[in-house]
Amino acid sequence: MEGPTIFGVVVLAILVMVVIGKSLCVVRQYQRGLIETFRKYSRTAQPGLTIVFPFVQSITFVDMRETVLDVAPQTVITSDNATLTVDAVIYFEVTDPVRNVYNVTDFRMAAIKLAQTNLRNILGEMKIDEALTSRERINAQLRQIMDDATDKWGVRVTRVELQSIEPPRDITEAMSRQMKAERDKRAAILEAEGVKQAQILAAEGERQARINRAEGEAEAIKKVAEAEKFRQLTVAEGEAQAIETVFGAIHTGKPTSDLLAVKYLEALGRIANGKATKVFLPIEATGILGAMAGIGDAFKEGQTPIAPEE
């Protein structure tokens, strides 16, 4: 009797330990536990130690952390019939573990297929140039569509990122040639603008130089004219003073007609010494010639001219 009794106690102890082990469950900090009673949802267990009834209740753990979902590369066709190979990554987190488990069979597969179909739709409405330069807009549109569609699955899509958009080789080469031609065009335009600006600046400089030279020449002519005017005024004033002095001396000396006749003859001698072949005498010369005849008669008679009285 002792043998079966000991065996039964051991079996009972093992069963108790198994029951206790099945009853005690630990929910991690980043998890939530969905407890089912007879395969029907009953409650959600929070992080920590949770007790369930074995063989009656079961628990399913749901990870609440943000998770990365990789969307495999696929070929899409743009609105201008160009083919692109695109792939993406989706960042999501579970907000409602109940809906995440009971509203969708395989969330990962559903999310991948949803992303692929919507990528085809979004890129199919764009031209290839627009698709290659609109990553941010594509990411935003796809994230909004994914977030709206996965809300009933208890999931929030936080980010969607396109990893790569690869056009075919021939399109890549054509775009490379186009970019090179565009750069050459911009370089030629910049060079032409530089030459134009240089010519404009050179013309402006030449114009300003001519203006400066003209102003300098005008100022020099003005200075020379002023100097010539001053010289002529000075000479005229000197001649006027000399004439006034001579005129005053003549009137002060009270010259006789005989003296004037002699001076006139001296002046005629200087005139006759010039290069002119003809000499015109003024009308007043007849009176002076008469005075000269009187002087000749006086010398013939031995008379001495009377000097003017002082």
C-alpha positions in Angstrom: 0.0 0.0 0.0 2.8 2.3 0.7 4.2 2.1 -2.9 1.0 3.1 -4.7 0.3 5.8 -2.1 3.7 7.4 -2.6 3.4 7.2 -6.4 -0.1 8.8 -6.2 1.3 11.6 -4.0 4.1 12.3 -6.5 1.7 12.3 -9.4 -0.6 14.7 -7.5 2.3 17.0 -6.7 3.4 17.0 -10.3 -0.1 17.9 -11.4 -0.3 20.7 -8.8 3.0 22.1 -10.0 1.8 21.9 -13.6 -1.5 23.6 -12.7 0.3 26.3 -10.8 2.8 26.8 -13.7 -0.1 27.1 -16.1 -1.9 29.5 -13.9 0.9 32.0 -13.4 1.8 34.1 -16.4 4.1 37.1 -16.6 3.3 39.9 -19.1 6.3 41.9 -20.1 6.4 45.7 -20.0 6.0 46.1 -23.7 3.3 43.4 -24.0 -0.4 43.1 -23.4 -2.1 39.7 -22.7 -5.4 38.7 -24.2 -7.1 36.2 -22.0 -9.7 33.9 -23.5 -12.2 31.7 -21.6 -13.3 28.7 -23.6 -11.8 30.4 -26.7 -13.8 33.6 -26.1 -12.2 37.0 -25.2 -12.7 37.9 -21.6 -10.1 40.5 -20.6 -6.8 42.2 -21.3 -3.9 41.6 -18.9 -1.6 44.5 -18.2 2.2 44.1 -17.6 3.0 42.0 -14.5 1.9 38.7 -13.0 -1.4 37.4 -14.2 -3.3 34.3 -13.0 -5.3 32.2 -15.5 -7.2 29.0 -15.1 -5.5 26.2 -16.9 -7.5 24.2 -19.4 -10.2 26.8 -19.2 -8.4 30.0 -20.1 -5.6 30.8 -22.5 -3.5 34.0 -22.9 -2.1 35.5 -26.2 0.7 38.0 -25.9 0.7 41.1 -28.2 3.8 43.2 -28.7 3.0 46.9 -28.4 6.4 48.3 -29.5 6.9 50.1 -32.8 7.8 47.6 -35.5 9.4 47.9 -38.9 7.7 46.1 -41.8 9.7 45.7 -45.0 7.9 46.0 -48.3 9.6 43.9 -51.0 10.6 45.7 -54.3 8.0 45.8 -57.0 7.6 47.2 -60.5 5.2 50.1 -61.0 4.2 52.0 -64.2 3.9 55.8 -64.2 1.4 57.9 -66.1 3.9 58.4 -68.9 4.4 54.6 -69.3 7.8 54.4 -67.6 8.6 51.5 -65.3 10.1 52.0 -61.8 11.3 49.6 -59.2 10.3 50.7 -55.7 10.5 49.3 -52.2 9.6 50.8 -48.9 9.6 50.3 -45.1 6.6 50.8 -42.8 6.9 51.8 -39.2 3.8 50.9 -37.1 2.7 50.3 -33.6 -0.3 48.4 -32.1 -2.7 50.7 -30.3 -5.6 48.2 -29.7 -4.4 44.6 -29.1 -8.0 43.2 -29.2 -8.7 44.6 -32.7 -5.2 43.7 -33.9 -5.8 40.0 -33.0 -9.4 39.6 -33.8 -10.0 41.9 -36.8 -7.2 40.7 -39.1 -5.8 37.2 -39.7 -2.2 38.2 -40.6 -1.6 41.9 -40.1 1.9 41.8 -41.6 0.8 40.2 -44.9 -2.2 42.5 -45.1 -0.1 45.6 -44.5 2.5 44.6 -47.1 -0.2 44.0 -49.7 -1.9 47.2 -48.8 1.3 49.2 -49.2 2.2 47.6 -52.6 -1.2 48.2 -54.1 -1.3 51.8 -53.0 2.2 52.5 -54.2 1.1 51.4 -57.6 -1.9 53.7 -57.4 0.1 56.7 -56.2 3.0 56.4 -58.7 0.6 55.5 -61.5 -0.8 59.0 -61.3 2.6 60.6 -61.6 5.1 61.1 -64.4 8.6 59.7 -64.0 10.2 63.1 -63.3 7.6 63.9 -60.7 7.9 60.5 -59.1 11.7 60.7 -58.8 11.5 64.1 -57.1 8.4 63.7 -54.8 9.6 61.2 -52.2 8.2 63.2 -49.3 4.8 63.6 -51.0 4.6 59.9 -51.8 5.6 59.0 -48.2 2.9 61.3 -46.8 0.2 60.1 -49.1 1.0 56.4 -48.5 1.3 56.9 -44.7 -2.2 58.6 -44.6 -3.7 55.8 -46.7 -2.1 53.1 -44.6 -3.1 54.8 -41.3 -6.7 55.1 -42.3 -6.9 51.5 -43.6 -5.2 49.9 -40.6 -7.2 51.9 -37.9 -9.8 49.1 -37.8 -6.9 46.6 -37.2 -5.9 48.5 -34.0 -2.6 49.7 -35.6 -1.2 53.2 -36.1 1.2 53.7 -39.0 3.8 56.2 -37.8 6.1 56.5 -40.8 6.4 55.2 -44.4 9.8 55.6 -46.2 10.6 54.8 -49.8 14.0 53.1 -49.7 14.7 53.3 -53.4 13.1 54.4 -56.7 15.1 52.9 -59.6 14.2 53.7 -63.2 15.4 51.4 -66.1 18.9 51.7 -67.4 17.9 53.4 -70.7 15.8 56.0 -68.8 18.7 56.6 -66.4 21.1 57.2 -69.2 18.6 59.5 -71.0 18.1 61.5 -67.8 21.9 61.7 -67.3 22.3 63.1 -70.8 19.4 65.5 -70.1 21.0 66.7 -66.9 24.4 67.2 -68.6 22.7 69.2 -71.4 20.9 71.3 -68.8 24.2 71.9 -66.9 25.9 72.9 -70.1 23.1 75.2 -71.0 23.2 76.9 -67.6 27.0 77.2 -67.9 26.7 78.8 -71.4 24.0 81.2 -70.1 26.2 82.1 -67.1 29.2 82.6 -69.4 27.2 84.8 -71.8 25.8 86.8 -68.9 29.3 87.3 -67.6 30.6 88.5 -71.1 27.6 90.8 -71.4 28.1 92.2 -67.9 31.8 92.7 -68.6 31.1 94.5 -71.9 28.5 96.7 -70.1 31.0 97.5 -67.4 33.8 98.2 -70.0 31.4 100.5 -72.0 30.4 102.3 -68.8 34.1 102.7 -67.9 35.0 104.0 -71.4 32.0 106.4 -71.3 33.0 107.7 -67.9 36.6 108.0 -69.0 35.6 110.0 -72.0 33.4 112.2 -69.9 36.3 112.7 -67.5 38.6 113.5 -70.3 36.1 115.9 -71.9 35.6 117.6 -68.5 39.3 117.9 -68.0 39.9 119.3 -71.5 37.0 121.8 -71.0 38.5 122.8 -67.7 41.9 123.2 -69.3 40.5 125.3 -72.1 38.7 127.4 -69.6 41.9 127.9 -67.6 43.9 128.7 -70.8 41.2 131.2 -71.9 41.1 132.8 -68.5 44.9 133.0 -68.6 44.9 134.5 -72.1 42.2 136.9 -71.1 44.2 138.0 -68.1 47.3 138.3 -70.3 45.5 140.4 -72.9 43.9 142.5 -70.2 47.3 143.0 -68.6 48.9 143.9 -72.0 46.0 146.2 -72.9 46.2 147.9 -69.5 50.0 148.3 -70.0 49.6 149.7 -73.5 46.9 152.0 -72.3 49.1 153.3 -69.5 52.0 153.6 -72.0 49.8 155.6 -74.5 48.5 157.8 -71.7 52.1 158.3 -70.6 53.3 159.2 -74.1 50.3 161.3 -74.8 50.8 163.2 -71.5 54.5 163.5 -72.3 53.7 164.9 -75.8 51.3 167.4 -74.5 53.6 168.3 -71.6 56.6 168.8 -74.1 54.5 170.9 -76.5 56.2 169.6 -79.7 56.4 171.9 -82.8 55.4 170.9 -86.3 59.1 170.7 -87.1 59.7 168.1 -84.5 56.7 166.1 -85.6 57.9 166.3 -89.2 61.3 164.8 -88.2 59.6 162.0 -86.2 57.3 161.3 -89.2 60.3 161.0 -91.5 61.9 158.6 -89.1 58.7 156.5 -89.0 58.6 156.5 -92.8 62.1 155.2 -92.9 61.2 152.3 -90.7 58.2 151.6 -92.9 60.3 151.7 -96.0 62.7 149.1 -94.6 59.9 146.5 -94.6 59.3 143.9 -97.3 56.3 145.7 -98.8 56.8 147.0 -102.4 54.2 149.7 -102.1 53.7 152.2 -99.2 50.5 154.2 -98.9 50.8 157.5 -97.1 47.8 158.9 -95.2 46.1 162.1 -96.3 47.6 164.1 -93.5 51.1 163.5 -95.1 50.7 166.6 -97.4 50.7 168.9 -94.4 53.8 167.2 -93.0 55.5 167.4 -96.4 54.8 171.1 -96.4 56.4 171.4 -93.0 59.4 169.5 -94.4 59.7 172.0 -97.3 59.7 174.8 -94.8 62.5 173.1 -92.8 64.5 172.8 -96.0 64.2 176.5 -96.9 65.2 177.4 -93.4 68.4 175.3 -93.7 69.2 176.9 -97.0 69.0 180.4 -95.6 71.2 179.4 -92.7 68.4 179.9 -90.1 68.3 178.0 -87.0 65.0 176.5 -85.9 63.7 178.0 -82.7 63.4 175.4 -80.0 60.1 175.3 -78.2 59.9 177.3 -75.0 59.9 175.3 -71.8 
